[in-house]
Amino acid sequence: MMRIIEQRPQDAIAVAALLQDVFNGSHTRKTVHRLRSGRLPADGLALAAWENDALIGSVTLWDIAVGEPHR
């Protein structure tokens, strides 16, 4: 059965491996990857989908600011 949970620090390695497998490393060459570097995801918007003991998907969203800073 699939379960979706907020990403935990211990999920980082599995998420990185999944992204590497899916995008063959090309995701690290995108400008957006550099813009997110060193930033924390938006509260509650970093999710991991697990089935049994395997990570099968993830989504991570970051806050952005356009004009005046707002969350």
mmCIF file of the N, C-alpha and C atoms, coordinates in Angstrom:
data_MODEL
# 
_entry.id   MODEL 
# 
loop_
_atom_site.group_PDB 
_atom_site.id 
_atom_site.type_symbol 
_atom_site.label_atom_id 
_atom_site.label_alt_id 
_atom_site.label_comp_id 
_atom_site.label_asym_id 
_atom_site.label_entity_id 
_atom_site.label_seq_id 
_atom_site.pdbx_PDB_ins_code 
_atom_site.Cartn_x 
_atom_site.Cartn_y 
_atom_site.Cartn_z 
_atom_site.occupancy 
_atom_site.B_iso_or_equiv 
_atom_site.pdbx_formal_charge 
_atom_site.auth_seq_id 
_atom_site.auth_comp_id 
_atom_site.auth_asym_id 
_atom_site.auth_atom_id 
_atom_site.pdbx_PDB_model_num 
ATOM 1   N N  . MET A 1 1  ? 0.834  -1.182 0.000   1.00 0.00 ? 1  MET A N  1 
ATOM 2   C CA . MET A 1 1  ? 0.000  0.000  0.000   1.00 0.00 ? 1  MET A CA 1 
ATOM 3   C C  . MET A 1 1  ? 0.883  1.251  0.000   1.00 0.00 ? 1  MET A C  1 
ATOM 4   N N  . MET A 1 2  ? 0.524  2.209  -0.841  1.00 0.00 ? 2  MET A N  1 
ATOM 5   C CA . MET A 1 2  ? 1.298  3.439  -0.929  1.00 0.00 ? 2  MET A CA 1 
ATOM 6   C C  . MET A 1 2  ? 0.920  4.373  0.210   1.00 0.00 ? 2  MET A C  1 
ATOM 7   N N  . ARG A 1 3  ? 1.926  5.070  0.742   1.00 0.00 ? 3  ARG A N  1 
ATOM 8   C CA . ARG A 1 3  ? 1.669  6.102  1.741   1.00 0.00 ? 3  ARG A CA 1 
ATOM 9   C C  . ARG A 1 3  ? 2.460  7.341  1.359   1.00 0.00 ? 3  ARG A C  1 
ATOM 10  N N  . ILE A 1 4  ? 1.855  8.496  1.557   1.00 0.00 ? 4  ILE A N  1 
ATOM 11  C CA . ILE A 1 4  ? 2.510  9.773  1.264   1.00 0.00 ? 4  ILE A CA 1 
ATOM 12  C C  . ILE A 1 4  ? 2.738  10.475 2.590   1.00 0.00 ? 4  ILE A C  1 
ATOM 13  N N  . ILE A 1 5  ? 3.987  10.842 2.828   1.00 0.00 ? 5  ILE A N  1 
ATOM 14  C CA . ILE A 1 5  ? 4.363  11.471 4.092   1.00 0.00 ? 5  ILE A CA 1 
ATOM 15  C C  . ILE A 1 5  ? 5.199  12.716 3.799   1.00 0.00 ? 5  ILE A C  1 
ATOM 16  N N  . GLU A 1 6  ? 5.329  13.585 4.787   1.00 0.00 ? 6  GLU A N  1 
ATOM 17  C CA . GLU A 1 6  ? 6.272  14.691 4.656   1.00 0.00 ? 6  GLU A CA 1 
ATOM 18  C C  . GLU A 1 6  ? 7.676  14.105 4.639   1.00 0.00 ? 6  GLU A C  1 
ATOM 19  N N  . GLN A 1 7  ? 8.522  14.657 3.757   1.00 0.00 ? 7  GLN A N  1 
ATOM 20  C CA . GLN A 1 7  ? 9.896  14.178 3.702   1.00 0.00 ? 7  GLN A CA 1 
ATOM 21  C C  . GLN A 1 7  ? 10.584 14.404 5.040   1.00 0.00 ? 7  GLN A C  1 
ATOM 22  N N  . ARG A 1 8  ? 11.382 13.429 5.407   1.00 0.00 ? 8  ARG A N  1 
ATOM 23  C CA . ARG A 1 8  ? 12.164 13.488 6.636   1.00 0.00 ? 8  ARG A CA 1 
ATOM 24  C C  . ARG A 1 8  ? 13.630 13.579 6.256   1.00 0.00 ? 8  ARG A C  1 
ATOM 25  N N  . PRO A 1 9  ? 14.479 14.056 7.157   1.00 0.00 ? 9  PRO A N  1 
ATOM 26  C CA . PRO A 1 9  ? 15.913 14.136 6.832   1.00 0.00 ? 9  PRO A CA 1 
ATOM 27  C C  . PRO A 1 9  ? 16.479 12.808 6.327   1.00 0.00 ? 9  PRO A C  1 
ATOM 28  N N  . GLN A 1 10 ? 16.023 11.708 6.882   1.00 0.00 ? 10 GLN A N  1 
ATOM 29  C CA . GLN A 1 10 ? 16.548 10.400 6.471   1.00 0.00 ? 10 GLN A CA 1 
ATOM 30  C C  . GLN A 1 10 ? 16.066 9.980  5.076   1.00 0.00 ? 10 GLN A C  1 
ATOM 31  N N  . ASP A 1 11 ? 15.140 10.724 4.485   1.00 0.00 ? 11 ASP A N  1 
ATOM 32  C CA . ASP A 1 11 ? 14.677 10.432 3.118   1.00 0.00 ? 11 ASP A CA 1 
ATOM 33  C C  . ASP A 1 11 ? 15.574 11.056 2.055   1.00 0.00 ? 11 ASP A C  1 
ATOM 34  N N  . ALA A 1 12 ? 16.463 11.957 2.440   1.00 0.00 ? 12 ALA A N  1 
ATOM 35  C CA . ALA A 1 12 ? 17.254 12.732 1.477   1.00 0.00 ? 12 ALA A CA 1 
ATOM 36  C C  . ALA A 1 12 ? 18.047 11.856 0.517   1.00 0.00 ? 12 ALA A C  1 
ATOM 37  N N  . ILE A 1 13 ? 18.668 10.815 1.009   1.00 0.00 ? 13 ILE A N  1 
ATOM 38  C CA . ILE A 1 13 ? 19.479 9.949  0.153   1.00 0.00 ? 13 ILE A CA 1 
ATOM 39  C C  . ILE A 1 13 ? 18.596 9.228  -0.859  1.00 0.00 ? 13 ILE A C  1 
ATOM 40  N N  . ALA A 1 14 ? 17.452 8.716  -0.409  1.00 0.00 ? 14 ALA A N  1 
ATOM 41  C CA . ALA A 1 14 ? 16.538 8.011  -1.316  1.00 0.00 ? 14 ALA A CA 1 
ATOM 42  C C  . ALA A 1 14 ? 15.967 8.960  -2.364  1.00 0.00 ? 14 ALA A C  1 
ATOM 43  N N  . VAL A 1 15 ? 15.629 10.188 -1.971  1.00 0.00 ? 15 VAL A N  1 
ATOM 44  C CA . VAL A 1 15 ? 15.102 11.177 -2.917  1.00 0.00 ? 15 VAL A CA 1 
ATOM 45  C C  . VAL A 1 15 ? 16.172 11.524 -3.952  1.00 0.00 ? 15 VAL A C  1 
ATOM 46  N N  . ALA A 1 16 ? 17.397 11.759 -3.512  1.00 0.00 ? 16 ALA A N  1 
ATOM 47  C CA . ALA A 1 16 ? 18.487 12.078 -4.438  1.00 0.00 ? 16 ALA A CA 1 
ATOM 48  C C  . ALA A 1 16 ? 18.726 10.930 -5.421  1.00 0.00 ? 16 ALA A C  1 
ATOM 49  N N  . ALA A 1 17 ? 18.675 9.696  -4.939  1.00 0.00 ? 17 ALA A N  1 
ATOM 50  C CA . ALA A 1 17 ? 18.866 8.535  -5.816  1.00 0.00 ? 17 ALA A CA 1 
ATOM 51  C C  . ALA A 1 17 ? 17.726 8.419  -6.823  1.00 0.00 ? 17 ALA A C  1 
ATOM 52  N N  . LEU A 1 18 ? 16.493 8.665  -6.384  1.00 0.00 ? 18 LEU A N  1 
ATOM 53  C CA . LEU A 1 18 ? 15.347 8.618  -7.291  1.00 0.00 ? 18 LEU A CA 1 
ATOM 54  C C  . LEU A 1 18 ? 15.480 9.674  -8.390  1.00 0.00 ? 18 LEU A C  1 
ATOM 55  N N  . LEU A 1 19 ? 15.840 10.897 -8.011  1.00 0.00 ? 19 LEU A N  1 
ATOM 56  C CA . LEU A 1 19 ? 16.022 11.965 -8.999  1.00 0.00 ? 19 LEU A CA 1 
ATOM 57  C C  . LEU A 1 19 ? 17.134 11.622 -9.983  1.00 0.00 ? 19 LEU A C  1 
ATOM 58  N N  . GLN A 1 20 ? 18.205 11.048 -9.480  1.00 0.00 ? 20 GLN A N  1 
ATOM 59  C CA . GLN A 1 20 ? 19.308 10.633 -10.355 1.00 0.00 ? 20 GLN A CA 1 
ATOM 60  C C  . GLN A 1 20 ? 18.826 9.590  -11.359 1.00 0.00 ? 20 GLN A C  1 
ATOM 61  N N  . ASP A 1 21 ? 18.080 8.603  -10.882 1.00 0.00 ? 21 ASP A N  1 
ATOM 62  C CA . ASP A 1 21 ? 17.576 7.544  -11.763 1.00 0.00 ? 21 ASP A CA 1 
ATOM 63  C C  . ASP A 1 21 ? 16.606 8.091  -12.805 1.00 0.00 ? 21 ASP A C  1 
ATOM 64  N N  . VAL A 1 22 ? 15.693 8.940  -12.372 1.00 0.00 ? 22 VAL A N  1 
ATOM 65  C CA . VAL A 1 22 ? 14.639 9.436  -13.260 1.00 0.00 ? 22 VAL A CA 1 
ATOM 66  C C  . VAL A 1 22 ? 15.190 10.430 -14.288 1.00 0.00 ? 22 VAL A C  1 
ATOM 67  N N  . PHE A 1 23 ? 16.029 11.345 -13.833 1.00 0.00 ? 23 PHE A N  1 
ATOM 68  C CA . PHE A 1 23 ? 16.505 12.413 -14.708 1.00 0.00 ? 23 PHE A CA 1 
ATOM 69  C C  . PHE A 1 23 ? 17.933 12.204 -15.206 1.00 0.00 ? 23 PHE A C  1 
ATOM 70  N N  . ASN A 1 24 ? 18.543 11.081 -14.852 1.00 0.00 ? 24 ASN A N  1 
ATOM 71  C CA . ASN A 1 24 ? 19.893 10.752 -15.288 1.00 0.00 ? 24 ASN A CA 1 
ATOM 72  C C  . ASN A 1 24 ? 20.881 11.887 -14.984 1.00 0.00 ? 24 ASN A C  1 
ATOM 73  N N  . GLY A 1 25 ? 20.666 12.561 -13.871 1.00 0.00 ? 25 GLY A N  1 
ATOM 74  C CA . GLY A 1 25 ? 21.564 13.622 -13.438 1.00 0.00 ? 25 GLY A CA 1 
ATOM 75  C C  . GLY A 1 25 ? 21.334 14.965 -14.102 1.00 0.00 ? 25 GLY A C  1 
ATOM 76  N N  . SER A 1 26 ? 20.444 15.045 -15.087 1.00 0.00 ? 26 SER A N  1 
ATOM 77  C CA . SER A 1 26 ? 20.255 16.307 -15.808 1.00 0.00 ? 26 SER A CA 1 
ATOM 78  C C  . SER A 1 26 ? 19.596 17.386 -14.954 1.00 0.00 ? 26 SER A C  1 
ATOM 79  N N  . HIS A 1 27 ? 18.879 16.996 -13.899 1.00 0.00 ? 27 HIS A N  1 
ATOM 80  C CA . HIS A 1 27 ? 18.201 17.985 -13.058 1.00 0.00 ? 27 HIS A CA 1 
ATOM 81  C C  . HIS A 1 27 ? 19.191 18.902 -12.340 1.00 0.00 ? 27 HIS A C  1 
ATOM 82  N N  . THR A 1 28 ? 20.404 18.457 -12.126 1.00 0.00 ? 28 THR A N  1 
ATOM 83  C CA . THR A 1 28 ? 21.381 19.290 -11.418 1.00 0.00 ? 28 THR A CA 1 
ATOM 84  C C  . THR A 1 28 ? 21.987 20.365 -12.324 1.00 0.00 ? 28 THR A C  1 
ATOM 85  N N  . ARG A 1 29 ? 21.762 20.273 -13.618 1.00 0.00 ? 29 ARG A N  1 
ATOM 86  C CA . ARG A 1 29 ? 22.306 21.264 -14.551 1.00 0.00 ? 29 ARG A CA 1 
ATOM 87  C C  . ARG A 1 29 ? 21.321 22.405 -14.832 1.00 0.00 ? 29 ARG A C  1 
ATOM 88  N N  . LYS A 1 30 ? 20.129 22.332 -14.289 1.00 0.00 ? 30 LYS A N  1 
ATOM 89  C CA . LYS A 1 30 ? 19.127 23.365 -14.537 1.00 0.00 ? 30 LYS A CA 1 
ATOM 90  C C  . LYS A 1 30 ? 19.332 24.558 -13.606 1.00 0.00 ? 30 LYS A C  1 
ATOM 91  N N  . THR A 1 31 ? 19.029 25.741 -14.099 1.00 0.00 ? 31 THR A N  1 
ATOM 92  C CA . THR A 1 31 ? 19.171 26.963 -13.312 1.00 0.00 ? 31 THR A CA 1 
ATOM 93  C C  . THR A 1 31 ? 18.394 26.873 -12.009 1.00 0.00 ? 31 THR A C  1 
ATOM 94  N N  . VAL A 1 32 ? 17.200 26.329 -12.069 1.00 0.00 ? 32 VAL A N  1 
ATOM 95  C CA . VAL A 1 32 ? 16.366 26.251 -10.862 1.00 0.00 ? 32 VAL A CA 1 
ATOM 96  C C  . VAL A 1 32 ? 17.048 25.431 -9.764  1.00 0.00 ? 32 VAL A C  1 
ATOM 97  N N  . HIS A 1 33 ? 17.821 24.451 -10.137 1.00 0.00 ? 33 HIS A N  1 
ATOM 98  C CA . HIS A 1 33 ? 18.543 23.656 -9.145  1.00 0.00 ? 33 HIS A CA 1 
ATOM 99  C C  . HIS A 1 33 ? 19.526 24.544 -8.372  1.00 0.00 ? 33 HIS A C  1 
ATOM 100 N N  . ARG A 1 34 ? 20.208 25.414 -9.089  1.00 0.00 ? 34 ARG A N  1 
ATOM 101 C CA . ARG A 1 34 ? 21.151 26.332 -8.423  1.00 0.00 ? 34 ARG A CA 1 
ATOM 102 C C  . ARG A 1 34 ? 20.407 27.342 -7.553  1.00 0.00 ? 34 ARG A C  1 
ATOM 103 N N  . LEU A 1 35 ? 19.242 27.803 -7.993  1.00 0.00 ? 35 LEU A N  1 
ATOM 104 C CA . LEU A 1 35 ? 18.475 28.769 -7.200  1.00 0.00 ? 35 LEU A CA 1 
ATOM 105 C C  . LEU A 1 35 ? 17.976 28.162 -5.892  1.00 0.00 ? 35 LEU A C  1 
ATOM 106 N N  . ARG A 1 36 ? 17.674 26.861 -5.900  1.00 0.00 ? 36 ARG A N  1 
ATOM 107 C CA . ARG A 1 36 ? 17.170 26.198 -4.691  1.00 0.00 ? 36 ARG A CA 1 
ATOM 108 C C  . ARG A 1 36 ? 18.286 25.754 -3.765  1.00 0.00 ? 36 ARG A C  1 
ATOM 109 N N  . SER A 1 37 ? 19.495 25.707 -4.253  1.00 0.00 ? 37 SER A N  1 
ATOM 110 C CA . SER A 1 37 ? 20.617 25.190 -3.482  1.00 0.00 ? 37 SER A CA 1 
ATOM 111 C C  . SER A 1 37 ? 20.747 25.922 -2.150  1.00 0.00 ? 37 SER A C  1 
ATOM 112 N N  . GLY A 1 38 ? 20.814 25.161 -1.082  1.00 0.00 ? 38 GLY A N  1 
ATOM 113 C CA . GLY A 1 38 ? 20.993 25.724 0.243   1.00 0.00 ? 38 GLY A CA 1 
ATOM 114 C C  . GLY A 1 38 ? 19.725 26.265 0.888   1.00 0.00 ? 38 GLY A C  1 
ATOM 115 N N  . ARG A 1 39 ? 18.601 26.176 0.195   1.00 0.00 ? 39 ARG A N  1 
ATOM 116 C CA . ARG A 1 39 ? 17.336 26.676 0.752   1.00 0.00 ? 39 ARG A CA 1 
ATOM 117 C C  . ARG A 1 39 ? 16.501 25.510 1.248   1.00 0.00 ? 39 ARG A C  1 
ATOM 118 N N  . LEU A 1 40 ? 15.695 25.776 2.251   1.00 0.00 ? 40 LEU A N  1 
ATOM 119 C CA . LEU A 1 40 ? 14.776 24.773 2.762   1.00 0.00 ? 40 LEU A CA 1 
ATOM 120 C C  . LEU A 1 40 ? 13.475 24.817 1.972   1.00 0.00 ? 40 LEU A C  1 
ATOM 121 N N  . PRO A 1 41 ? 12.815 23.679 1.806   1.00 0.00 ? 41 PRO A N  1 
ATOM 122 C CA . PRO A 1 41 ? 11.528 23.672 1.121   1.00 0.00 ? 41 PRO A CA 1 
ATOM 123 C C  . PRO A 1 41 ? 10.465 24.425 1.919   1.00 0.00 ? 41 PRO A C  1 
ATOM 124 N N  . ALA A 1 42 ? 9.384  24.786 1.255   1.00 0.00 ? 42 ALA A N  1 
ATOM 125 C CA . ALA A 1 42 ? 8.252  25.420 1.926   1.00 0.00 ? 42 ALA A CA 1 
ATOM 126 C C  . ALA A 1 42 ? 7.680  24.457 2.963   1.00 0.00 ? 42 ALA A C  1 
ATOM 127 N N  . ASP A 1 43 ? 7.243  25.004 4.081   1.00 0.00 ? 43 ASP A N  1 
ATOM 128 C CA . ASP A 1 43 ? 6.675  24.178 5.150   1.00 0.00 ? 43 ASP A CA 1 
ATOM 129 C C  . ASP A 1 43 ? 5.534  23.310 4.627   1.00 0.00 ? 43 ASP A C  1 
ATOM 130 N N  . GLY A 1 44 ? 5.636  22.025 4.871   1.00 0.00 ? 44 GLY A N  1 
ATOM 131 C CA . GLY A 1 44 ? 4.577  21.093 4.506   1.00 0.00 ? 44 GLY A CA 1 
ATOM 132 C C  . GLY A 1 44 ? 4.510  20.747 3.032   1.00 0.00 ? 44 GLY A C  1 
ATOM 133 N N  . LEU A 1 45 ? 5.466  21.234 2.235   1.00 0.00 ? 45 LEU A N  1 
ATOM 134 C CA . LEU A 1 45 ? 5.398  20.995 0.789   1.00 0.00 ? 45 LEU A CA 1 
ATOM 135 C C  . LEU A 1 45 ? 6.597  20.208 0.259   1.00 0.00 ? 45 LEU A C  1 
ATOM 136 N N  . ALA A 1 46 ? 7.091  19.319 1.092   1.00 0.00 ? 46 ALA A N  1 
ATOM 137 C CA . ALA A 1 46 ? 8.112  18.353 0.674   1.00 0.00 ? 46 ALA A CA 1 
ATOM 138 C C  . ALA A 1 46 ? 7.560  16.987 1.051   1.00 0.00 ? 46 ALA A C  1 
ATOM 139 N N  . LEU A 1 47 ? 7.110  16.252 0.043   1.00 0.00 ? 47 LEU A N  1 
ATOM 140 C CA . LEU A 1 47 ? 6.405  14.996 0.286   1.00 0.00 ? 47 LEU A CA 1 
ATOM 141 C C  . LEU A 1 47 ? 7.139  13.830 -0.363  1.00 0.00 ? 47 LEU A C  1 
ATOM 142 N N  . ALA A 1 48 ? 6.999  12.669 0.241   1.00 0.00 ? 48 ALA A N  1 
ATOM 143 C CA . ALA A 1 48 ? 7.600  11.450 -0.294  1.00 0.00 ? 48 ALA A CA 1 
ATOM 144 C C  . ALA A 1 48 ? 6.517  10.376 -0.365  1.00 0.00 ? 48 ALA A C  1 
ATOM 145 N N  . ALA A 1 49 ? 6.493  9.663  -1.467  1.00 0.00 ? 49 ALA A N  1 
ATOM 146 C CA . ALA A 1 49 ? 5.548  8.554  -1.651  1.00 0.00 ? 49 ALA A CA 1 
ATOM 147 C C  . ALA A 1 49 ? 6.316  7.246  -1.517  1.00 0.00 ? 49 ALA A C  1 
ATOM 148 N N  . TRP A 1 50 ? 5.908  6.453  -0.569  1.00 0.00 ? 50 TRP A N  1 
ATOM 149 C CA . TRP A 1 50 ? 6.559  5.171  -0.286  1.00 0.00 ? 50 TRP A CA 1 
ATOM 150 C C  . TRP A 1 50 ? 5.584  4.032  -0.533  1.00 0.00 ? 50 TRP A C  1 
ATOM 151 N N  . GLU A 1 51 ? 6.098  2.961  -1.103  1.00 0.00 ? 51 GLU A N  1 
ATOM 152 C CA . GLU A 1 51 ? 5.319  1.729  -1.231  1.00 0.00 ? 51 GLU A CA 1 
ATOM 153 C C  . GLU A 1 51 ? 6.193  0.620  -0.672  1.00 0.00 ? 51 GLU A C  1 
ATOM 154 N N  . ASN A 1 52 ? 5.687  -0.026 0.346   1.00 0.00 ? 52 ASN A N  1 
ATOM 155 C CA . ASN A 1 52 ? 6.490  -0.969 1.124   1.00 0.00 ? 52 ASN A CA 1 
ATOM 156 C C  . ASN A 1 52 ? 7.703  -0.200 1.639   1.00 0.00 ? 52 ASN A C  1 
ATOM 157 N N  . ASP A 1 53 ? 8.898  -0.607 1.300   1.00 0.00 ? 53 ASP A N  1 
ATOM 158 C CA . ASP A 1 53 ? 10.089 0.113  1.759   1.00 0.00 ? 53 ASP A CA 1 
ATOM 159 C C  . ASP A 1 53 ? 10.785 0.846  0.620   1.00 0.00 ? 53 ASP A C  1 
ATOM 160 N N  . ALA A 1 54 ? 10.079 1.083  -0.481  1.00 0.00 ? 54 ALA A N  1 
ATOM 161 C CA . ALA A 1 54 ? 10.691 1.728  -1.648  1.00 0.00 ? 54 ALA A CA 1 
ATOM 162 C C  . ALA A 1 54 ? 10.089 3.109  -1.884  1.00 0.00 ? 54 ALA A C  1 
ATOM 163 N N  . LEU A 1 55 ? 10.950 4.084  -2.096  1.00 0.00 ? 55 LEU A N  1 
ATOM 164 C CA . LEU A 1 55 ? 10.494 5.419  -2.480  1.00 0.00 ? 55 LEU A CA 1 
ATOM 165 C C  . LEU A 1 55 ? 10.063 5.356  -3.936  1.00 0.00 ? 55 LEU A C  1 
ATOM 166 N N  . ILE A 1 56 ? 8.820  5.736  -4.211  1.00 0.00 ? 56 ILE A N  1 
ATOM 167 C CA . ILE A 1 56 ? 8.318  5.664  -5.589  1.00 0.00 ? 56 ILE A CA 1 
ATOM 168 C C  . ILE A 1 56 ? 8.019  7.051  -6.165  1.00 0.00 ? 56 ILE A C  1 
ATOM 169 N N  . GLY A 1 57 ? 8.139  8.090  -5.354  1.00 0.00 ? 57 GLY A N  1 
ATOM 170 C CA . GLY A 1 57 ? 7.915  9.434  -5.863  1.00 0.00 ? 57 GLY A CA 1 
ATOM 171 C C  . GLY A 1 57 ? 8.190  10.469 -4.790  1.00 0.00 ? 57 GLY A C  1 
ATOM 172 N N  . SER A 1 58 ? 8.433  11.691 -5.237  1.00 0.00 ? 58 SER A N  1 
ATOM 173 C CA . SER A 1 58 ? 8.606  12.789 -4.297  1.00 0.00 ? 58 SER A CA 1 
ATOM 174 C C  . SER A 1 58 ? 8.254  14.093 -4.992  1.00 0.00 ? 58 SER A C  1 
ATOM 175 N N  . VAL A 1 59 ? 7.880  15.072 -4.184  1.00 0.00 ? 59 VAL A N  1 
ATOM 176 C CA . VAL A 1 59 ? 7.640  16.418 -4.685  1.00 0.00 ? 59 VAL A CA 1 
ATOM 177 C C  . VAL A 1 59 ? 8.148  17.375 -3.614  1.00 0.00 ? 59 VAL A C  1 
ATOM 178 N N  . THR A 1 60 ? 8.855  18.403 -4.060  1.00 0.00 ? 60 THR A N  1 
ATOM 179 C CA . THR A 1 60 ? 9.378  19.400 -3.137  1.00 0.00 ? 60 THR A CA 1 
ATOM 180 C C  . THR A 1 60 ? 9.145  20.769 -3.756  1.00 0.00 ? 60 THR A C  1 
ATOM 181 N N  . LEU A 1 61 ? 8.497  21.649 -3.010  1.00 0.00 ? 61 LEU A N  1 
ATOM 182 C CA . LEU A 1 61 ? 8.209  22.996 -3.479  1.00 0.00 ? 61 LEU A CA 1 
ATOM 183 C C  . LEU A 1 61 ? 8.869  24.010 -2.564  1.00 0.00 ? 61 LEU A C  1 
ATOM 184 N N  . TRP A 1 62 ? 9.296  25.127 -3.145  1.00 0.00 ? 62 TRP A N  1 
ATOM 185 C CA . TRP A 1 62 ? 9.967  26.179 -2.401  1.00 0.00 ? 62 TRP A CA 1 
ATOM 186 C C  . TRP A 1 62 ? 9.156  27.456 -2.473  1.00 0.00 ? 62 TRP A C  1 
ATOM 187 N N  . ASP A 1 63 ? 9.254  28.259 -1.401  1.00 0.00 ? 63 ASP A N  1 
ATOM 188 C CA . ASP A 1 63 ? 8.660  29.589 -1.425  1.00 0.00 ? 63 ASP A CA 1 
ATOM 189 C C  . ASP A 1 63 ? 9.421  30.444 -2.426  1.00 0.00 ? 63 ASP A C  1 
ATOM 190 N N  . ILE A 1 64 ? 8.715  31.359 -3.065  1.00 0.00 ? 64 ILE A N  1 
ATOM 191 C CA . ILE A 1 64 ? 9.366  32.325 -3.955  1.00 0.00 ? 64 ILE A CA 1 
ATOM 192 C C  . ILE A 1 64 ? 8.888  33.718 -3.599  1.00 0.00 ? 64 ILE A C  1 
ATOM 193 N N  . ALA A 1 65 ? 9.615  34.705 -4.022  1.00 0.00 ? 65 ALA A N  1 
ATOM 194 C CA . ALA A 1 65 ? 9.219  36.092 -3.799  1.00 0.00 ? 65 ALA A CA 1 
ATOM 195 C C  . ALA A 1 65 ? 9.255  36.822 -5.131  1.00 0.00 ? 65 ALA A C  1 
ATOM 196 N N  . VAL A 1 66 ? 8.190  37.535 -5.402  1.00 0.00 ? 66 VAL A N  1 
ATOM 197 C CA . VAL A 1 66 ? 8.115  38.370 -6.598  1.00 0.00 ? 66 VAL A CA 1 
ATOM 198 C C  . VAL A 1 66 ? 7.700  39.758 -6.107  1.00 0.00 ? 66 VAL A C  1 
ATOM 199 N N  . GLY A 1 67 ? 8.537  40.730 -6.356  1.00 0.00 ? 67 GLY A N  1 
ATOM 200 C CA . GLY A 1 67 ? 8.233  42.067 -5.849  1.00 0.00 ? 67 GLY A CA 1 
ATOM 201 C C  . GLY A 1 67 ? 8.492  42.129 -4.352  1.00 0.00 ? 67 GLY A C  1 
ATOM 202 N N  . GLU A 1 68 ? 7.532  42.627 -3.607  1.00 0.00 ? 68 GLU A N  1 
ATOM 203 C CA . GLU A 1 68 ? 7.665  42.701 -2.155  1.00 0.00 ? 68 GLU A CA 1 
ATOM 204 C C  . GLU A 1 68 ? 7.695  41.303 -1.568  1.00 0.00 ? 68 GLU A C  1 
ATOM 205 N N  . PRO A 1 69 ? 8.567  41.054 -0.583  1.00 0.00 ? 69 PRO A N  1 
ATOM 206 C CA . PRO A 1 69 ? 8.630  39.714 0.013   1.00 0.00 ? 69 PRO A CA 1 
ATOM 207 C C  . PRO A 1 69 ? 7.324  39.304 0.679   1.00 0.00 ? 69 PRO A C  1 
ATOM 208 N N  . HIS A 1 70 ? 6.807  38.179 0.262   1.00 0.00 ? 70 HIS A N  1 
ATOM 209 C CA . HIS A 1 70 ? 5.617  37.568 0.857   1.00 0.00 ? 70 HIS A CA 1 
ATOM 210 C C  . HIS A 1 70 ? 5.857  36.061 0.888   1.00 0.00 ? 70 HIS A C  1 
ATOM 211 N N  . ARG A 1 71 ? 5.201  35.405 1.769   1.00 0.00 ? 71 ARG A N  1 
ATOM 212 C CA . ARG A 1 71 ? 5.300  33.938 1.822   1.00 0.00 ? 71 ARG A CA 1 
ATOM 213 C C  . ARG A 1 71 ? 4.389  33.350 0.792   1.00 0.00 ? 71 ARG A C  1 
# 
